[in-house]
């Protein structure tokens, strides 16, 4: 498993948890989780830096390295 794929899987899981929280009535928790994800994605899009990717790179290889 490479970092970029793992990041996308973790993002999908976090969004699923936010949806579950919204359905079960924890609207404030769902909002905070969704807002945190939005901030991470905006920072990643504007700067090219993603904290989650940097943390995961210490344990998993990059997808670009696997293809070589």
C-alpha angles and dihedrals in degrees: 000000000000129000099251094050092045090051091054092048091050091048091052090049092050091050089049090053090050090052091049091050091050092050094048092052101258092125095157093053091045090050093050093048092047091047091051091051090049092052092049091050094046093050090046092049096047100041105022089233119120118182093202092055091050092052093046093048089070090065106025134043123247118258089239091057092052093058093056 
